[in-house]
Amino acid sequence: MAEGDDDDIISSEEQKEVRRLQELFRGRFSENDAATLYKHCNKNLLEAVDFVFKGDPAQIRNITDDGVVSKCKLCRQKYDAIPRENEYGWARHTCNNCGNEFHGFGAMNRTRSPCYNCWNVCTPVEVVPPFKRRRRRTRNKHSCTASNCCNRTPDANRSGAQINFCVHPLSTEKRVLHPSQQHVSTGSTVDTFLDQDDLESFCQYEPSLASITESTNENDSSD
């Protein structure tokens, strides 16, 4: 058996530490995500806790591959995020011919828009999140190769898939190109409660004698 396979095996004692890591952060991570963090930190519970507290949230998200869940404001139904290859909206394009970078409405792996620098037809590189959108004013109008585009461009490169409608608001009404799947809860977001023993196990200091309360044994009898 390869060494990598041995490292992926978690014993019963290590599984307990994975659950303690999950409970410590009150269900922030699922059991699989907690196990991934635990193995990433050399199966050291304290090191994993320290990594989460001091680590970059984006770095932790890349390790656990945690998906985003959103709730509809109308029906209150939770939905999973659309896969990257099926996203559509305000997209960034990079021309393979001249290296020009421009933005416009598009769908990943499906729409094609012309580069106004060399007129090469380009596909979207990524769909830009709303908080990263910085629309600069330009005289260039939106154009793509879809049949219903308000400013349709003939497709010079006809290879590959192509959608039959444009995602620009002027070309079509609000329409869902790829619907989100309903989220199936695994119960990992339920808050858990830690007793005092679990909290004390993560303390890095020794308790003082003054903080230790005296207890009497019920079996002891007074003389």
Secondary structure as UniProt FT lines:
FT   HELIX           3..8
FT   HELIX           12..24
FT   TURN            25..27
FT   HELIX           31..40
FT   TURN            41..43
FT   HELIX           45..54
FT   HELIX           57..64
FT   STRAND          69..71
FT   TURN            73..75
FT   STRAND          78..80
FT   HELIX           84..86
FT   STRAND          88..94
FT   TURN            96..98
FT   STRAND          101..107
FT   TURN            108..110
FT   STRAND          113..114
FT   TURN            116..118
FT   STRAND          121..122
FT   STRAND          124..127
FT   HELIX           130..132
FT   TURN            147..148
FT   TURN            150..151
FT   TURN            169..171
FT   TURN            188..189
FT   HELIX           196..200
FT   TURN            201..202
FT   HELIX           209..211
FT   TURN            218..219
//
